[in-house]
């Protein structure tokens, strides 16, 4: 391939990177008093602590850890375990009956907004147990799923096109047994 | 049996009242039940899938449906049942939930899809559902007669007669599981296996706890999570448990791709063209 061909590829890749959708900063609230770590490891040095209900900005996600920063003037920055942070800020808001959750993906948005983003005004009510029990079966819909199905060749190509690589991984033991 | 009764609403409890003698006699019958053939398992799952798509239509977006099928099939290829006729569907419903029927029909609601940040989170959900299928959780729940004290009998009758009436009864009994939930240990197990399947397929396996953490942040009073929270163990507890199980074993796979860009492109195209399906 010519040198200019290479340059074109690089240019395309760079443009791709620049126009790639970026995640909007997500906000979170600490579920309990929490010690921040300086790195996403249990044996890392500590980086201060934050009180329960502190509002934070989620900076980064890595494995079981979130890097968070508090809003205060003396902003603390560090890593906490995923389960210690509730997504969204402030006290949990009760959603009115029939109202749906916020729409997290909307037209023109560059990425996912904070967890309780724009609230859809037309609440499409979810089906409940009774609706499922009394549902009229729709075998045509099930039949139509054949038309969207994948096979192992297409699924492998779809995975490889973005660099997914199969791994040998053992099942996890049940820690409570 | 007792744990299942905890999930029952008052009206259900009335409809399916049974006494301990009946339970014992059913338990005796159970021991004689043979394992269900794969062919019957698929037929049963197809019937339950028709009930689910009867309650909520499929999203009218072929590109989105194909995308979810490619991911789902790739995940299923990393299980011990790769050759089931796997089918994946997005239901047009703002409720946050996902379902898997025997034989390999897997559904995610648009409401839950919208909560995902990236493809690794979607893969985590699909892998959790796939695990219910490979471990035959719903089927075993029926076989044990844990649903309404009915399914065990029906499965036995169906195995003998293969009649249409038997099939309908079986499908409706099976559908009951999706209104009451599986045993919570089945859910915890599917979280552990789901994370492993995602890692095997090359994804960051923390997608599952990550999206569960988002779901755990939704107000439990919200209609959107009513059915899911009724039929699953506490979500925050699930996050903690699966993280403990993954600790020191799956950390090294956390640098595998999350595929935020591909997912965002698919979602933006979907949202731009979205028209609610007819009910």
Interface residues (C-beta under 8 A of the other chain):
Chain A: X20 X21 X23 X31 X61 X62 X63 X64 X81 X82 X83 X85 X86 X87 X88 X92 X93 X94 X95 X97 X98 X99 X100 X101 X103 X104 X105 X106 X107 X109 X111 X112 X115 X120 X123 X124 X125 X126 X127 X128 X129 X131 X132 X133 X135 X136 X137 X138 X139 X141 X142 X144 X145 X146 X147 X148 X149 X150 X151 X152 X154 X155 X156 X158 X159 X162 X163 X164 X165 X166 X167 X168 X169 X170 X171 X172 X173 X174 X175 X176
Chain B: X9 X12 X46 X47 X49 X50 X51 X52 X53 X54 X55 X56 X57 X58 X62 X65 X66 X69 X70 X71 X72 X73 X74 X77 X78 X82 X85 X86 X87 X88 X89 X93 X94 X95 X96 X97 X105 X109 X111 X114 X115 X117 X171 X175 X176 X178 X179 X180 X188 X189 X192 X193 X195 X196 X199 X200 X201 X202 X203 X204 X206 X209 X210 X213 X214 X216 X217 X218 X219 X221 X222 X223 X224 X226 X227 X230 X236 X239 X240 X241 X243 X244 X245 X246 X247 X249 X250 X251 X253 X254 X256 X257 X259 X260 X261 X262 X264 X265 X267 X268 X270 X271 X272 X276
